[in-house]
Amino acid sequence: MPDPFADQPDWAPRPPRPLALVPAVTEPQLHGRRVLIGLPGTGWRGELRSDDKIVQNSRTYVPVLPEQEWYRAEAEQVEVFAPLVPIDRVWVERPDETQTAPTRDDVLSRLVSLDAPTTRFPTPAVDAGPLTGRRLVQMKDGQERRDLRAVTELHTGTDGDIVIRAMPEVDWYRWIWTGRPPESVEIPVHLVWAE
């Protein structure tokens, strides 16, 4: 079993892998993947999920849905309308341990190229600012648990530790379409990063 504290200062667990954004054309399987759509030089839109590629009139498209609609379709097995986006305008999130976070935090080091969406580096929850509704990654026993959403800000838990309450993302969205709040769990803040 991997040691989550190996080579880490102050016995902190390893951070989750950053999310590189790769062209959808390079990914063989797209069903359920988190994606961004957009055009170089124009901008990017996220919080989307994709379905498998479709070829029409010799052009390849990707059905893309807002995450809420994708989760509803999957959980309740209902059909929903998915706009078809040309595959060259779709980028897929993929964890990538080869990426390294910028070491400086000034504005010049944060400038990016507009040719493609940039890699996203998880931020420790204690440094991430407001958290309610944000995607989270929990590190437990050296493993990443993604697809979580924060339902509170940082607070003192029942045992006196600083924690955040979170729930699986499908339950976060189910809360919207059913109106019934699902159960959430407390996660110690030192094990949580915001995406």
Contact map, one row per residue, 1 for C-alpha under 8 A:
111000000000000000000000000000000000000000000000000000000000000000000000000000000000000000000000000000000000000000000000000000000000000000000000000000000000000000000000000000000000000000000000000
111100000000000000000000000000000000000000000000000000000000000000000000000000000000000000000000000000000000000000000000000000000000000000001100000000000000000000000000000000000000000000000000000
111111000000000000000000000000000000000000000000000000000000000000000000000000000000000000000000000000000000000000000000000000000000000000001100000000000000000000000000000000000000000000000000000
011111000001110000000000000000000000000000000000000000000000000000000000000000000000000000000000000000000000000000000000000000000000000000011100000000000000000000000000000000000000000000000000000
001111110011110000000000000000000000000000000000000000000000000000000000000000000000000000000000000000000000000000000000000000000000000000000000000000000000000000000000000000000000000000000000000
001111110010110000000000000000000000000000000000000000000000000000000000000000000000000000000000000000000000000000000000000000000000000000000000000000000000000000000000000000000000000000000000000
000011111000000000000000000000000000000000000000000000000000000000000000000000000000000000000000000000000000000000000000000000000000000000000000000000000000000000000000000000000000000000000000000
000011111111110000000000000000000000000000000000000000000000000000000000000000000000000000000000000000000000000000000000000000000000000000000000000000000000000000000000000000000000000000000000000
000000111111000000000000000000000000000000000000000000000000000000000000000000000000000000000000000000000000000000000000000000000000000000000000000000000000000000000000000000000000000000000000000
000000011111000000000000000000000000000000000000000000000000000000000000000000000000000000000000000000000000000000000000000000000000000000000000000000000000000000000000000000000000000000000000000
000011011111100000000000000000000000000000000000000000000000000000000000000000000000000000000000000000000000000000000000000000000000000000000000000000000000000000000000000000000000000000000000000
000110011111110000000000000000000000000000000000000000000000000000000000000000000000000000000000000000000000000000000000000000000000000000000000000000000000000000000000000000000000000000000100000
000111010011111000000000000000000000000000000000000000000000000000000000000000000000000000000000000000000000000000000000000000000000000000100100000000000000000000000000000000000000000000000110000
000111010001111100000000000000000000000000000000000000000000000000000000000000000000000000000000000000000000000000000000000000000000000000100100000000000000000000000000000000000000000000000000000
000000000000111110000000000000000000000000000000000000000000000000000000000000000000000000000000000000000000000000000000010100000000000000100000000000000000000000000000000000000000000000000000100
000000000000011111000000000000000000000000000000000000000000000000000000000000000000000000000000000000000000000000000000010000000000000010100001000000000000000000000000000000000000000000000000100
000000000000001111100000000000000000000000000000000000000000000000000000000000000000000000000011100000000000000000000000110000000000000000000000000000000000000000000000000000000000000000000000000
000000000000000111110000000000000000000000000000000000000000000000000000000000000000000000000011101000000000000000000011110000000000000000000000000000000000000000000000000000000000000000000000000
000000000000000011111000000000000000000000000000000000000000000000000000000000000000000000001111000000000000000000000011100000000000000000000000000000000000000000000000000000000000000000000000000
000000000000000001111100000000000000000000000000000000000000000000000000000000000000000000001111001000000000000000000111000000000000000000000000000000000000000000000000000000000000000000000000000
000000000000000000111110000000000000000000000000000000000000000000000000000000000000000000111100000000000000000000011110000000000000000000000000000000000000000000000000000000000000000000000000000
000000000000000000011111010000000000000000000000000000000000000000000000000000000000000000111100000000000000000000000000000000000000000000000000000000000000000000000000000000000000000000000000000
000000000000000000001111111000000000000000000000000000000000000000000000000000000000000111110000000000000000000000000000000000000000000000000000000000000000000000000000000000000000000000000000000
000000000000000000000111111001000000000000000000000000000000000000000000000000000000001101110000000000000000000000000000000000000000000000000000000000000000000000000000000000000000000000000000000
000000000000000000000011111100000000000000000000000000000000000000000000000000000000001100000000000000000000000000000000000000000000000000000000000000000000000000000000000000000000000000000000000
000000000000000000000111111100000000000000000000000000000000000000000000000000000000000000000000000000000000000000000000000000000000000000000000000000000000000000000000000000000000000000000000000
000000000000000000000011111111000000000000000000000000000000000000000000000000000000000000010000000000000000000000000000000000000000000000000000000000000000000000000000000000000000000000000000000
000000000000000000000000111111000000000000000000000000000000000000000000000000000000000000000000000000000000000000000000000000000000000000000000000000000000000000000000000000000000000000000000000
000000000000000000000000001111100000000000000000000100000000000000000000000000000000000000000000000000000000000000000000000000000000000000000000000000000000000000000000000000000000000000000000000
000000000000000000000001001111111000000000000000011110000000000000000000000000000000000000000000000000000000000000000000000000000000000000000000000000000000000000000000000000000000000000000000000
000000000000000000000000000011111000000000000000111100000000000000000000000000000000000000000000000000000000000000000000000000000000000000000000000000000000000000000000000000000000000000000000000
000000000000000000000000000001111100000000000000111000000000000000000100000000000000000000000000000000000000000000000000000000000000000000000000000000000000000000000000000000000000000000000000000
000000000000000000000000000001111110000000000000111000000000000000000000000000000000000000011000000000000000000000000000000000000000000000000000000000000000000000000000000000000000000000000000000
000000000000000000000000000000011111000000000011110000000000000000000000000000000000000000011000000000000000000000000000000000000000000000000000000000000000000000000000000000000000000000000000000
000000000000000000000000000000001111100000000111110000000000000000000000000000000000000001111000000000000000000000000000000000000000000000000000000000000000000000000000000000000000000000000000000
000000000000000000000000000000000111110000011111000000000000000000000000000000000000000001111000000000000000000000000000000000000000000000000000000000000000000000000000000000000000000000000000000
000000000000000000000000000000000011111000011100000000000000000000000000000000000000100011100000000000000000000000000000000000000000000000000000000000000000000000000000000000000000000000000000000
000000000000000000000000000000000001111101111000000000000000000000000000000000000000000011000000000000000000000000000000000000000000000000000000000000000000000000000000000000000000000000000000000
000000000000000000000000000000000000111111110000000000000000000000000000000000000000000010000000000000000000000000010000000000000000000000000000000000000000000000000000000000000000000000000000000
000000000000000000000000000000000000011111100000000000000000000000000000000000000000000000000000000000000000000001110000000000000000000000000000000000000000000000000000000000000000000000000000000
000000000000000000000000000000000000001111100000000000000000000000000000000000000000000000000000000000000000000001100000000000000000000000000000000000000000000000000000000000000000000000000000000
000000000000000000000000000000000000011111110000000000000000000000000000000000000000000000000000000000000000000001000000000000000000000000000000000000000000000000000000000000000000000000000000000
000000000000000000000000000000000000011111111000000000000000000000000000000000000000000000000000000000000000000001000000000000000000000000000000000000000000000000000000000000000000000000000000000
000000000000000000000000000000000001111001111100000000000000000000000000000000000000000000000000000000000000000000001000000000000000000000000000000000000000000000000000000000000000000000000000000
000000000000000000000000000000000001110000111111000000000000000000000000000000000000000000000000000000000000000000000000000000000000000000000000000000000000000000000000000000000000000000000000000
000000000000000000000000000000000011100000011111000000000000000000000000000000000000000000000000000000000000000000000000000000000000000000000000000000000000000000000000000000000000000000000000000
000000000000000000000000000000000111000000001111100000000000000001100000000000000000000000000000000000000000000000000000000000000000000000000000000000000000000000000000000000000000000000000000000
000000000000000000000000000000000111000000001111110000000000000111100000000000000000000000000000000000000000000000000000000000000000000000000000000000000000000000000000000000000000000000000000000
000000000000000000000000000000111110000000000011111000000000000111100100000000000000000000000000000000000000000000000000000000000000000000000000000000000000000000000000000000000000000000000000000
000000000000000000000000000001111110000000000001111100000000011110000000000000000000000000000000000000000000000000000000000000000000000000000000000000000000000000000000000000000000000000000000000
000000000000000000000000000001111000000000000000111110000000011100000000000000000000000000000000000000000000000000000000000000000000000000000000000000000000000000000000000000000000000000000000000
000000000000000000000000000011100000000000000000011111000000011000000000000000000000000000000000000000000000000000000000000000000000000000000000000000000000000000000000000000000000000000000000000
000000000000000000000000000001000000000000000000001111100001111000000000000000000000001000000000000000000000000000000000000000000000000000000000000000000000000000000000000000000000000000000000000
000000000000000000000000000000000000000000000000000111110001111000000000000000000000000000000000000000000000000000000000000000000000000000000000000000000000000000000000000000000000000000000000000
000000000000000000000000000000000000000000000000000011111111100000000000000000000000000000000000000000000000000000000000000000000000000000000000000000000000000000000000000000000000000000000000000
000000000000000000000000000000000000000000000000000001111111100000000000000000000000000000000000000000000000000000000000000000000000000000000000000000000000000000000000000000000000000000000000000
000000000000000000000000000000000000000000000000000000111110000000000000000000000000000000000000000000000000000000000000000000000000000000000000000000000000000000000000000000000000000000000000000
000000000000000000000000000000000000000000000000000000111111000000000000000000000000000000000000000000000000000000000000000000000000000000000000000000000000000000000000000000000000000000000000000
000000000000000000000000000000000000000000000000000000111111100000000000000000000000010000000000000000000000000000000000000000000000000000000000000000000000000000000000000000000000000000000000000
000000000000000000000000000000000000000000000000000011110111110000000000000000000000011000000000000000000000000000000000000000000000000000000000000000000000000000000000000000000000000000000000000
000000000000000000000000000000000000000000000000000011110011111000000000000000000001111000000000000000000000000000000000000000000000000000000000000000000000000000000000000000000000000000000000000
000000000000000000000000000000000000000000000000011111000001111100000000000000000001111001000000000000000000000000000000000000000000000000000000000000000000000000000000000000000000000000000000000
000000000000000000000000000000000000000000000000011111000000111110000000000000000111100000000000000000000000000000000000000000000000000000000000000000000000000000000000000000000000000000000000000
000000000000000000000000000000000000000000000001111000000000011111000000000000000111100000000000000000000000000000000000000000000000000000000000000000000000000000000000000000000000000000000000000
000000000000000000000000000000000000000000000001110000000000001111111100000000001110000000000000000000000000000000000000000000000000000000000000000000000000000000000000000000000000000000000000000
000000000000000000000000000000000000000000000011100000000000000111111100000000000000000000000000000000000000000000000000000000000000000000000000000000000000000000000000000000000000000000000000000
000000000000000000000000000000000000000000000011100000000000000011111110000000000000000000000000000000000000000000000000000000000000000000000000000000000000000000000000000000000000000000000000000
000000000000000000000000000000000000000000000000000000000000000011111111000000000000000000000000000000000000000000000000000000000000000000000000000000000000000000000000000010000000000000000000000
000000000000000000000000000000000000000000000000000000000000000011111111100000010000000000000000000000000000000000000000000000000000000000000000000000000000000000000000000000000000000000000000000
000000000000000000000000000000010000000000000000100000000000000011111111110000000000000000000000000000000000000000000000000000000000000000000000000000000000000000000000000000000000000000000000000
000000000000000000000000000000000000000000000000000000000000000000111111111000000000000000000000000000000000000000000000000000000000000000000000000000000000000000000000010011000000000000000000000
000000000000000000000000000000000000000000000000000000000000000000011111111111000000000000000000000000000000000000000000000000000000000000000000000000000000000000000000000011001000000000000000000
000000000000000000000000000000000000000000000000000000000000000000001111111111110000000000000000000000000000000000000000000000000000000000000000000000000000000000000000000000000000000000000000000
000000000000000000000000000000000000000000000000000000000000000000000111111111000000000000000000000000000000000000000000000000000000000000000000000000000000000000000000000000000000000000000000000
000000000000000000000000000000000000000000000000000000000000000000000011111110000000000000000000000000000000000000000000000000000000000000000000000000000000000000000000010000000000000000000000000
000000000000000000000000000000000000000000000000000000000000000000000001111111000000000000000000000000000000000000000000000000000000000000000000000000000000000000000000000000000000000000000000000
000000000000000000000000000000000000000000000000000000000000000000000001111111100000000000000000000000000000000000000000000000000000000000000000000000000000000000000000000000000000000000000000000
000000000000000000000000000000000000000000000000000000000000000000000001110111110000000000000000000000000000000000000000000000000000000000000000000000000000000000000000000000000000000000000000000
000000000000000000000000000000000000000000000000000000000000000000000000100011111000000000000000000000000000000000000000000000000000000000000000000000000000000000000000000000000000000000000000000
000000000000000000000000000000000000000000000000000000000000000000001000100001111100000000000000000000000000000000000000000000000000000000000000000000000000000000000000000000000000000000000000000
000000000000000000000000000000000000000000000000000000000000000010000000000000111110000000000000000000000000000000000000000000000000000000000000000000000000000000000000000000000000000000000000000
000000000000000000000000000000000000000000000000000000000000001110000000000000011111000000000000000000000000000000000000000000000000000000000000000000000000000000000000000000000000000000000000000
000000000000000000000000000000000000000000000000000000000000001110000000000000001111100000000000000000000000000000000000000000000000000000000000000000000000000000000000000000000000000000000000000
000000000000000000000000000000000000000000000000000000000000111100000000000000000111110000000000000000000000000000000000000000000000000000000000000000000000000000000000000000000000000000000000000
000000000000000000000000000000000000100000000000000000000000111100000000000000000011111011000000000000000000000000000000000000000000000000000000000000000000000000000000000000000000000000000000000
000000000000000000000000000000000000000000000000000000000011110000000000000000000001111111000000000000000000000000000000000000000000000000000000000000000000000000000000000000000000000000000000000
000000000000000000000001100000000000000000000000000010000001110000000000000000000000111111000000000000000000000000000000000000000000000000000000000000000000000000000000000000000000000000000000000
000000000000000000000011100000000000000000000000000000000000000000000000000000000000011111000000000000000000000000000000000000000000000000000000000000000000000000000000000000000000000000000000000
000000000000000000000010000000000000111000000000000000000000000000000000000000000000111111100000000000000000000000000000000000000000000000000000000000000000000000000000000000000000000000000000000
000000000000000000000011000000000011110000000000000000000000010000000000000000000000111111110000000000000000000000000000000000000000000000000000000000000000000000000000000000000000000000000000000
000000000000000000001111000000000011100000000000000000000000000000000000000000000000000011111000000000000000000000001000000000000000000000000000000000000000000000000000000000000000000000000000000
000000000000000000001111001000001111000000000000000000000000000000000000000000000000000001111100000000000000000000000000000000000000000000000000000000000000000000000000000000000000000000000000000
000000000000000000111100000000001111000000000000000000000000000000000000000000000000000000111110000000000000000000000000000000000000000000000000000000000000000000000000000000000000000000000000000
000000000000000000111100000000000000000000000000000000000000000000000000000000000000000000011111000000000000000000000000000000000000000000000000000000000000000000000000000000000000000000000000000
000000000000000011110000000000000000000000000000000000000000000000000000000000000000000000001111100000000000000000000000000000000000000000000000000000000000000000000000000000000000000000000000000
000000000000000011110000000000000000000000000000000000000000000000000000000000000000000000000111111000000000000000000000000000000000000000000000000000000000000000000000000000000000000000000000000
000000000000000011000000000000000000000000000000000000000000000000000000000000000000000000000011111100000000000000000000000000000000000000000000000000000000000000000000000000000000000000000000000
000000000000000000000000000000000000000000000000000000000000000000000000000000000000000000000001111100000000000000000000000000000000000000000000000000000000000000000000000000000000000000000000000
000000000000000001010000000000000000000000000000000000000000000000000000000000000000000000000001111110000000000000000010000000000000000000000000000000000000000000000000000000000000000000000000000
000000000000000000000000000000000000000000000000000000000000000000000000000000000000000000000000111111000000000000000000000000000000000000000000000000000000000000000000000000000000000000000000000
000000000000000000000000000000000000000000000000000000000000000000000000000000000000000000000000001111100000000000000000100000000000000000000000000000000000000000000000000000000000000000000000000
000000000000000000000000000000000000000000000000000000000000000000000000000000000000000000000000000111111000110000000000000000000000000000000000000000000000000000000000000000000000000000000000000
000000000000000000000000000000000000000000000000000000000000000000000000000000000000000000000000000011111000000000000000000000000000000000000000000000000000000000000000000000000000000000000000000
000000000000000000000000000000000000000000000000000000000000000000000000000000000000000000000000000001111100100000000000000000000000000000000000000000000000000000000000000000000000000000000000000
000000000000000000000000000000000000000000000000000000000000000000000000000000000000000000000000000001111110110000000000000000000000000000000000000000000000000000000000000000000000000000000000000
000000000000000000000000000000000000000000000000000000000000000000000000000000000000000000000000000000011111110000000000000000000000000000000000000000000000000000000000000000000000000000000000000
000000000000000000000000000000000000000000000000000000000000000000000000000000000000000000000000000000001111111000000000000000000000000000000000000000000000000000000000000000000000000000000000000
000000000000000000000000000000000000000000000000000000000000000000000000000000000000000000000000000000000111111000000000000000000000000000000000000000000000000000000000000000000000000000000000000
000000000000000000000000000000000000000000000000000000000000000000000000000000000000000000000000000001011111111000000000000000000000000000000000000000000000000000000000000000000000000000000000000
000000000000000000000000000000000000000000000000000000000000000000000000000000000000000000000000000001001111111100000000000000000000000000000000000000000000000000000000000000000000000000000000000
000000000000000000000000000000000000000000000000000000000000000000000000000000000000000000000000000000000011111110000000000000000000000000000000000000000000000000000000000000000000000000000000000
000000000000000000000000000000000000000000000000000000000000000000000000000000000000000000000000000000000000011111000100000000000000000000000000000000000000000000000000000000000000000000000000000
000000000000000000000000000000000000000000000000000000000000000000000000000000000000000000000000000000000000001111110000000000000000000000000000000000000000000000000000000000000000000000000000000
000000000000000000000000000000000000000111100000000000000000000000000000000000000000000000000000000000000000000111111000000000000000000000000000000000000000000000000000000000000000000000000000000
000000000000000000000000000000000000000110000000000000000000000000000000000000000000000000000000000000000000000011111000000000000000000000000000000000000000000000000000000000000000000000000000000
000000000000000000001000000000000000001100000000000000000000000000000000000000000000000000000000000000000000000011111100000000000000000000000000000000000000000000000000000000000000000000000000000
000000000000000000001000000000000000000000010000000000000000000000000000000000000000000000100000000000000000000001111110000000000000000000000000000000000000000000000000000000000000000000000000000
000000000000000000011000000000000000000000000000000000000000000000000000000000000000000000000000000000000000000100011111000000000000000000000000000000000000000000000000000000000000000000000000000
000000000000000001111000000000000000000000000000000000000000000000000000000000000000000000000000001000000000000000001111100000000000000000000000000000000000000000000000000000000000000000000000000
000000000000000001110000000000000000000000000000000000000000000000000000000000000000000000000000000000000000000000000111110000000000000000000000000000000000000000000000000000000000000000000000001
000000000000000011100000000000000000000000000000000000000000000000000000000000000000000000000000000010000000000000000011111000000000000000000000000000000000000000000000000000000000000000000000001
000000000000001111000000000000000000000000000000000000000000000000000000000000000000000000000000000000000000000000000001111100000000000010000000000000000000000000000000000000000000000000000000111
000000000000000000000000000000000000000000000000000000000000000000000000000000000000000000000000000000000000000000000000111110110000000000000000000000000000000000000000000000000000000000000000111
000000000000001000000000000000000000000000000000000000000000000000000000000000000000000000000000000000000000000000000000011111110000000000000000000000000000000000000000000000000000000000000101110
000000000000000000000000000000000000000000000000000000000000000000000000000000000000000000000000000000000000000000000000001111111010000000000000000000000000000000000000000000000000000000001101110
000000000000000000000000000000000000000000000000000000000000000000000000000000000000000000000000000000000000000000000000000111111000000000000000000000000100000000000000000000000000000000001100000
000000000000000000000000000000000000000000000000000000000000000000000000000000000000000000000000000000000000000000000000001111111000000000000000000000000000000000000000000000000000000000000000000
000000000000000000000000000000000000000000000000000000000000000000000000000000000000000000000000000000000000000000000000001111111110000000000000000000000000000000000000000000000000000000000000110
000000000000000000000000000000000000000000000000000000000000000000000000000000000000000000000000000000000000000000000000000011111110000000000000000000000000000000000000000000000000000000000000000
000000000000000000000000000000000000000000000000000000000000000000000000000000000000000000000000000000000000000000000000000000011111000000000000000000001000000000000000000000000000000000000000000
000000000000000000000000000000000000000000000000000000000000000000000000000000000000000000000000000000000000000000000000000010011111110000000000000001111100000000000000000000000000000000000000010
000000000000000000000000000000000000000000000000000000000000000000000000000000000000000000000000000000000000000000000000000000000111110000000000000011111000000000000000000000000000000000000000000
000000000000000000000000000000000000000000000000000000000000000000000000000000000000000000000000000000000000000000000000000000000011111000000000000011110000000000000000000000000000000000000000000
000000000000000000000000000000000000000000000000000000000000000000000000000000000000000000000000000000000000000000000000000000000011111100000000000011000000000000000000000000000000000000000000011
000000000000000000000000000000000000000000000000000000000000000000000000000000000000000000000000000000000000000000000000000000000000111110000000011111000000000000000000000000000000000000000000011
000000000000000000000000000000000000000000000000000000000000000000000000000000000000000000000000000000000000000000000000000000000000011111000000011111000000000000000000000000000000000000000001111
000000000000000100000000000000000000000000000000000000000000000000000000000000000000000000000000000000000000000000000000010000000000001111100001111100000000000000000000000000000000000000000001111
000000000000000000000000000000000000000000000000000000000000000000000000000000000000000000000000000000000000000000000000000000000000000111110001110000000000000000000000000000000000000000100011100
000000000000111100000000000000000000000000000000000000000000000000000000000000000000000000000000000000000000000000000000000000000000000011111111100000000000000000000000000000000000000000000011000
000100000000000000000000000000000000000000000000000000000000000000000000000000000000000000000000000000000000000000000000000000000000000001111111100000000000000000000000000000000000000000000010000
011100000000000000000000000000000000000000000000000000000000000000000000000000000000000000000000000000000000000000000000000000000000000000111110000000000000000000000000000000000000000000000000000
011100000000110000000000000000000000000000000000000000000000000000000000000000000000000000000000000000000000000000000000000000000000000000111111000000000000000000000000000000000000000000000000000
000000000000000000000000000000000000000000000000000000000000000000000000000000000000000000000000000000000000000000000000000000000000000000111111100000000000000000000000000000000000000000000000000
000000000000000100000000000000000000000000000000000000000000000000000000000000000000000000000000000000000000000000000000000000000000000011110111110000000000000000000000000000000000000000000000000
000000000000000000000000000000000000000000000000000000000000000000000000000000000000000000000000000000000000000000000000000000000000000011110011111100000000000000000000000000000000000000000000000
000000000000000000000000000000000000000000000000000000000000000000000000000000000000000000000000000000000000000000000000000000000000001111000001111100000000000000000000000000000000000000000000000
000000000000000000000000000000000000000000000000000000000000000000000000000000000000000000000000000000000000000000000000000000000000001110000000111110000000000000000001110000000000000000000000000
000000000000000000000000000000000000000000000000000000000000000000000000000000000000000000000000000000000000000000000000000000000000001110000000111111000000000000000111100000000000000000000000000
000000000000000000000000000000000000000000000000000000000000000000000000000000000000000000000000000000000000000000000000000000000001111100000000001111100000000000000111100100000000000000000000000
000000000000000000000000000000000000000000000000000000000000000000000000000000000000000000000000000000000000000000000000000000000011111100000000000111111000000000011110000000000000000000000000000
000000000000000000000000000000000000000000000000000000000000000000000000000000000000000000000000000000000000000000000000000000000011100000000000000011111000000000011110000000000000000100000000000
000000000000000000000000000000000000000000000000000000000000000000000000000000000000000000000000000000000000000000000000000000000011100000000000000001111110000000011100000000000000000000000000000
000000000000000000000000000000000000000000000000000000000000000000000000000000000000000000000000000000000000000000000000000000000111000000000000000001111110000000011000000000000000000000000000000
000000000000000000000000000000000000000000000000000000000000000000000000000000000000000000000000000000000000000000000000000001000010000000000000000000011111000001111000000000000000000000001000000
000000000000000000000000000000000000000000000000000000000000000000000000000000000000000000000000000000000000000000000000000000000000000000000000000000011111100001110000000000000000000000000000000
000000000000000000000000000000000000000000000000000000000000000000000000000000000000000000000000000000000000000000000000000000000000000000000000000000000111111111100000000000000000000000000000000
000000000000000000000000000000000000000000000000000000000000000000000000000000000000000000000000000000000000000000000000000000000000000000000000000000000011111111100000000000000000000001000000000
000000000000000000000000000000000000000000000000000000000000000000000000000000000000000000000000000000000000000000000000000000000000000000000000000000000001111110000000000000000000000000000000000
000000000000000000000000000000000000000000000000000000000000000000000000000000000000000000000000000000000000000000000000000000000000000000000000000000000001111110000000000000000000000000000000000
000000000000000000000000000000000000000000000000000000000000000000000000000000000000000000000000000000000000000000000000000000000000000000000000000000000001111111000000000000000000000000000000000
000000000000000000000000000000000000000000000000000000000000000000000000000000000000000000000000000000000000000000000000000000000000000000000000000000000001111111100000000000000000000000010000000
000000000000000000000000000000000000000000000000000000000000000000000000000000000000000000000000000000000000000000000000000000000000000000000000000000000111100111110000000000000000000000011000000
000000000000000000000000000000000000000000000000000000000000000000000000000000000000000000000000000000000000000000000000000000000000000000000000000000000111100011111000000000000000000001111000000
000000000000000000000000000000000000000000000000000000000000000000000000000000000000000000000000000000000000000000000000000000000000000000000000000001111110000001111100000000000000000001111000000
000000000000000000000000000000000000000000000000000000000000000000000000000000000000000000000000000000000000000000000000000000000000000000000000000001111100000000111110000000000000000111100000000
000000000000000000000000000000000000000000000000000000000000000000000000000000000000000000000000000000000000000000000000000000000000000000000000000111110000000000011111000000000000000111100000000
000000000000000000000000000000000000000000000000000000000000000000000000000000000000000000000000000000000000000000000000000000000000000000000000000111100000000000001111101100000000011110000000000
000000000000000000000000000000000000000000000000000000000000000000000000000000000000000000000000000000000000000000000000000000000000000000000000001110000000000000000111111100000000000000000000000
000000000000000000000000000000000000000000000000000000000000000000000000000000000000000000000000000000000000000000000000000000000000000000000000001110000000000000000011111110000000000000000000000
000000000000000000000000000000000000000000000000000000000000000000000010001000000000000000000000000000000000000000000000000000000000000000000000001000000000000000000001111111000000000000000000000
000000000000000000000000000000000000000000000000000000000000000000000000000000000000000000000000000000000000000000000000000000000000000000000000000000000000000000000011111111100000010000000000000
000000000000000000000000000000000000000000000000000000000000000000000000000000000000000000000000000000000000000000000000000000000000000000000000000010000000000000000011111111110000010000000000000
000000000000000000000000000000000000000000000000000000000000000000010011000000000000000000000000000000000000000000000000000000000000000000000000000000000000000000000000111111111000000000000000000
000000000000000000000000000000000000000000000000000000000000000000000011000000000000000000000000000000000000000000000000000000000000000000000000000000000000000000000000011111111111000000000000000
000000000000000000000000000000000000000000000000000000000000000000000000000000000000000000000000000000000000000000000000000000000000000000000000000000000000000000000000001111111111110000000000000
000000000000000000000000000000000000000000000000000000000000000000000000000000000000000000000000000000000000000000000000000000000000000000000000000000000000000000000000000111111111000000000000000
000000000000000000000000000000000000000000000000000000000000000000000001000000000000000000000000000000000000000000000000000000000000000000000000000000000000000000000000000011111110000000000000000
000000000000000000000000000000000000000000000000000000000000000000000000000000000000000000000000000000000000000000000000000000000000000000000000000000000000000000000000000001111111000000000000000
000000000000000000000000000000000000000000000000000000000000000000000000000000000000000000000000000000000000000000000000000000000000000000000000000000000000000000000000000001111111100000000000000
000000000000000000000000000000000000000000000000000000000000000000000000000000000000000000000000000000000000000000000000000000000000000000000000000000000000000000000000000001110111110000000000000
000000000000000000000000000000000000000000000000000000000000000000000000000000000000000000000000000000000000000000000000000000000000000000000000000000000000000000000000000000100011111000000000000
000000000000000000000000000000000000000000000000000000000000000000000000000000000000000000000000000000000000000000000000000000000000000000000000000000000000000000000010001100100001111100000000000
000000000000000000000000000000000000000000000000000000000000000000000000000000000000000000000000000000000000000000000000000000000000000000000000000000000000000000000010000000000000111110000000000
000000000000000000000000000000000000000000000000000000000000000000000000000000000000000000000000000000000000000000000000000000000000000000000000000000100000000000001110000000000000011111000000000
000000000000000000000000000000000000000000000000000000000000000000000000000000000000000000000000000000000000000000000000000000000000000000000000000000000000000000001110000000000000001111100000000
000000000000000000000000000000000000000000000000000000000000000000000000000000000000000000000000000000000000000000000000000000000000000000000000000000000000100000111100000000000000000111110000000
000000000000000000000000000000000000000000000000000000000000000000000000000000000000000000000000000000000000000000000000000000000000000001000000000000000000000000111100000000000000000011111011000
000000000000000000000000000000000000000000000000000000000000000000000000000000000000000000000000000000000000000000000000000000000000000000000000000000000000000011110000000000000000000001111111000
000000000000000000000000000000000000000000000000000000000000000000000000000000000000000000000000000000000000000000000000000011000000000000000000000000000100000001110000000000000000000000111111000
000000000001100000000000000000000000000000000000000000000000000000000000000000000000000000000000000000000000000000000000000111000000000000000000000000000000000000000000000000000000000000011111000
000000000000100000000000000000000000000000000000000000000000000000000000000000000000000000000000000000000000000000000000000000000000000001110000000000000000000000000000000000000000000000111111100
000000000000000000000000000000000000000000000000000000000000000000000000000000000000000000000000000000000000000000000000000110000000000111100000000000000000000000000000000000000000000000111111110
000000000000001100000000000000000000000000000000000000000000000000000000000000000000000000000000000000000000000000000000011110010000000111000000000000000000000000000000000000000000000000000011111
000000000000000000000000000000000000000000000000000000000000000000000000000000000000000000000000000000000000000000000000011110010010011110000000000000000000000000000000000000000000000000000001111
000000000000000000000000000000000000000000000000000000000000000000000000000000000000000000000000000000000000000000000001111000000000011110000000000000000000000000000000000000000000000000000000111
